[in-house]
Amino acid sequence: MAKVLVADSIAQEGIDLLRKHHDVEVKTGLNEEQLCAAVKDAAALVVRSATTVTAKVIAAGIHLEVIARAGVGVDNVDVDAATEAGIVVVNAPLANTMSAAEHTFGLMLALARNIPQGHASLQAGRWDRGKYMGIELSGRTLGIVGLGRIGTEVAKRARAFEMRVLAFDPYVSDERFSALGIERRTLDEILQEADFVTLHTALQAETRALINAERLAGARKGIRIINAARGALIDEEALAAAVESGQVAGAAIDVFSEEPAVGNVLTKSDKIVVTPHLAASTIEAQDRAGVDVAEQVIDILAGGAGRFPVNIPTVAPESMSVIGPYIEAASAAARLARQLAGGALQKLRVEYRGEIANHPTQPLKVAAIVGMLDGVTDEKVSPVNAQAIANARSLRIEEDNGPAEEPYASLVTVIAGTDAGDERVTATHTADGVRIVRINEYSVDVRPGGSQRFLAVENIDRPGTIGRVGTLMGQREVNISSMSVAAGAGGRALMLIGISRALTDAEVAQVRALDGIDSVRQISL
């Protein structure tokens, strides 16, 4: 029996399960030095969020085989140090799915029927029965932004309430939409058609302030907004103003841009239902997290891999020495192809050319899936769960090997196949790092990294086009840091313009309206 150190409080059911197989020691509230001493003879370390597992702690745990985080994230675990030490890190990413979905529905019901307001009124000694007239959910339209695991569970419950369900998620296939009985819409279409809109998408640069003043102004009058995902998905000042004006009938908010959110503008209106980040706060979610990690610890100490490892062993060293530099190339190519893709993602194709095609390419495929899906789902995509997430979304994965293409020793090409067409990005690795060398049929030379932002402008290759775009950028006080032009077939060209800030939707439309412009897309490298 191995020693398992439990350093934070987890469900007793999880501890009891561990004790059936191993020697369990529960020591909570340890500082770093105390934890280093306690972990020296442990084969497994179980934590929640209170304990930070630093590189120093990992170095002290010379017998550690697994670190288990009884929760969704692993922010309090130095995963890189664990990986370097050969320690598997696991978590419990599905533990809060039902809790979050049910809380979302609770918020929706509270919003529809004015439950918190009626409660507060009666407690204050008033009988305001006529003041808080509500609406039924049956027959209403729900728009879901982000159709991952939580969004899917919300959709199932909405259908049980006889609601019509729309969803926006370009990274879920048409087959998945059809299987769930959900209608695909764009974000703007959802805002214009839905009675209720609930957010279940990841927070990244493109989704920050996804619900903003411009979108709210164009939304259906009387819409109701629910957010139990990430606070910064909403421009809080804009939402408060839209509720005050009556453009938005009400909102129900569990998460905020800064927490604790005492005094937040969204907490000051009786038309906005608020809760203090309670979506995952259920006995069942905490119990489930404890049992999930206990089962994985037992499995790993018995020689298994665990269901939810967040780090993954590499291929043989001799192969990794060849393909290793191209892992980031595959990820970078996928991230760029994802941003260029204008339709709903149906297929991901990865092509390997040259020397890398003679070695195991699984790490490259996984890197491409991560680059394509990470940050656009409501779950963290890692190298060990990427394939499972792609399968859950019915995303077809294709691969192809081939000979070298001069002048490159190896190339990796990622193709995002959408219902609007394919976007193809090719990358390589040089002494200077990763290089993007082709975008569709255009030869380019771009080094991804940092926080570069570009406009990718496809246009008719004729005099004056560059000047018109540059003039418009100057009029909008957008600095141009770089510009490159790649000629293509049929008199077409691609401009890659480095810009100092993101353009608004209206500004992008203005560029697109210029004479000779075919398409305009913002990308971040």
Buried (B, 14 or more C-beta within 10 A) or exposed (E): EBBBBBBBBBBEEBBEBBBEBBBBBBBEEBEBEEBBEBBBBBBBBBBBEEBBBBEBBBBBBEEBBBBBBBBBEBEBBBBEBBBEBEBBBBBBBBBBBBBBBBBBBBBBBBBBBBBBBBEEBEEEEEEEEEEBEBBEBEEBBBBBBBBBBBBBBBBBBBBEBEBBBBBBBBBBBEEBBEEBEBBBBEBEBBBBBBBBBBBBBBBBEBBBBBBBBBBBEEBBEEBBBBBBBBBBBBBBEBBBBBBBEEBBBBBBBBBBBEEEBEEBBBBEBEBBBBBEBBBBBBEEBBBBBBBBBBBBBBBBBEEEBBBBBBBBEBBEEEBBEBBBBBBBBBBBBBBBBBBBBBBBBBBBBBBBBBBBBBBBBBBBBBBBBBBBBBBBBBBBBBBBBBBEBBEBBBBBBEBEBEEBBEEBBBBBBBBBBBBEEBBBBBBBBBEEEBBBBBBBEBEBEBBBEEEBBBBBBBBEBEEEBBEBBBEBBEEBEBEBEEBBBBEBEEEBBBBBBBBEEBBEEEBBEBBEEBEBBEEBBBBBB
